Amino acid sequence: MDLVVGVTGASGTIYAIKLLEALKPLENVRTHVVFSDYAYVNLEIETSYKKADVEALADVLYDDHDLAADIASGSFPVDGVIVLPCSMKTLAGVAVGFCDHLIARTCDVALKEKRRLVLCPRETPLNAIHLENMLKLSRLGAVILPPMPAFYSHPETVEDIIDHQIMKIMDQFGLDYAFGRRWKGGPEGVR
Ligand SMILES: Cc1cc2nc3c(=O)[nH]c(=O)nc-3n(C[C@H](O)[C@H](O)[C@H](O)COP(=O)(O)O)c2cc1C
């Protein structure tokens, strides 16, 4: 399975790192990773990870300015595109088909080729522009999967909250994530 993982400059770069760490050991998954300029800025601001770590985690790493990359074309077969986290800027670009960077272009390609597109928008509060863009993209078939913690899984650490999000994203592609805690129902729930 070939997956594009686009990482933009919204807060939450650690989610992308954790997703890449989860995908790396999977022999059936090949990641095509694109960090925007501000994703690298936020990597520095929000985490202790470096660009070299991203290079080590990605199967193929692309420059967000490289619109001639293979994944910029619909003729290059990929199974899906994940944008995690997705900034309001990239969300808006995708919603209007304005693809001046590779991440937005891969989303545009996913929409036109009817491939799975999972957007994880992060902003709060949301204004009407953000909400309208999400609604429009949802109607076009994109999955809007914002990082929103669930408390039925009784998270005890930030790691637990991140794991839940990673599980939800991997579920979209039928991939199992060992560290995700699922609601099981009954009096005990997930405990
Ligand atoms: C520390 C930091 C946190 C940010 N958090 C957000 C955010 O949560 N959501 C958002 O839409 N933009 C956020 N931004 C602004 C984006 O980085 C900015 O709009 C940028 O142009 C996005 O471009 P990109 O989508 O190409 O990465 C943040 C910027 C910085 C420096």
The ligand as an SDF file (V2000), in Angstrom:
LIG
                    3D

 31 33  0  0  0  0  0  0  0  0999 V2000
    3.6400   27.3930   16.2510 C   0  0  0  0  0  0  0  0  0  0  0  0
    2.6200   27.5250   15.1590 C   0  0  0  0  0  0  0  0  0  0  0  0
    1.4030   26.9130   15.2990 C   0  0  0  0  0  0  0  0  0  0  0  0
    0.4240   27.0210   14.2990 C   0  0  0  0  0  0  0  0  0  0  0  0
   -0.7460   26.3750   14.4600 N   0  0  0  0  0  0  0  0  0  0  0  0
   -1.6700   26.4140   13.4930 C   0  0  0  0  0  0  0  0  0  0  0  0
   -2.8700   25.6520   13.6170 C   0  0  0  0  0  0  0  0  0  0  0  0
   -3.1050   24.9380   14.5770 O   0  0  0  0  0  0  0  0  0  0  0  0
   -3.7510   25.6850   12.5690 N   0  0  0  0  0  0  0  0  0  0  0  0
   -3.5120   26.4200   11.4400 C   0  0  0  0  0  0  0  0  0  0  0  0
   -4.3410   26.3940   10.5420 O   0  0  0  0  0  0  0  0  0  0  0  0
   -2.3830   27.1510   11.3010 N   0  0  0  0  0  0  0  0  0  0  0  0
   -1.4500   27.1610   12.2930 C   0  0  0  0  0  0  0  0  0  0  0  0
   -0.2820   27.8740   12.1440 N   0  0  0  0  0  0  0  0  0  0  0  0
   -0.1200   28.7150   10.9510 C   0  0  0  0  0  0  0  0  0  0  0  0
    0.3770   27.9350    9.7440 C   0  0  0  0  0  0  0  0  0  0  0  0
    1.6440   27.3920    9.9870 O   0  0  0  0  0  0  0  0  0  0  0  0
    0.4250   28.8910    8.5460 C   0  0  0  0  0  0  0  0  0  0  0  0
   -0.8960   29.2760    8.1580 O   0  0  0  0  0  0  0  0  0  0  0  0
    1.1390   28.3210    7.3480 C   0  0  0  0  0  0  0  0  0  0  0  0
    1.0950   29.2610    6.3070 O   0  0  0  0  0  0  0  0  0  0  0  0
    0.5150   27.0270    6.8780 C   0  0  0  0  0  0  0  0  0  0  0  0
    1.1180   26.6550    5.6640 O   0  0  0  0  0  0  0  0  0  0  0  0
    1.1560   25.1340    5.1860 P   0  0  0  0  0  0  0  0  0  0  0  0
   -0.2480   24.6620    5.1730 O   0  0  0  0  0  0  0  0  0  0  0  0
    1.7860   25.1970    3.8400 O   0  0  0  0  0  0  0  0  0  0  0  0
    2.0030   24.4040    6.1860 O   0  0  0  0  0  0  0  0  0  0  0  0
    0.6950   27.7790   13.1420 C   0  0  0  0  0  0  0  0  0  0  0  0
    1.9450   28.4020   13.0000 C   0  0  0  0  0  0  0  0  0  0  0  0
    2.9020   28.2680   13.9910 C   0  0  0  0  0  0  0  0  0  0  0  0
    4.2230   28.9250   13.8090 C   0  0  0  0  0  0  0  0  0  0  0  0
  1  2  1  0
  2  3  1  0
  2 30  2  0
  3  4  2  0
  4  5  1  0
  4 28  1  0
  5  6  2  0
  6  7  1  0
  6 13  1  0
  7  8  2  0
  7  9  1  0
  9 10  1  0
 10 11  2  0
 10 12  1  0
 12 13  2  0
 13 14  1  0
 14 15  1  0
 14 28  1  0
 15 16  1  0
 16 17  1  0
 16 18  1  0
 18 19  1  0
 18 20  1  0
 20 21  1  0
 20 22  1  0
 22 23  1  0
 23 24  1  0
 24 25  2  0
 24 26  1  0
 24 27  1  0
 28 29  2  0
 29 30  1  0
 30 31  1  0
M  END
$$$$
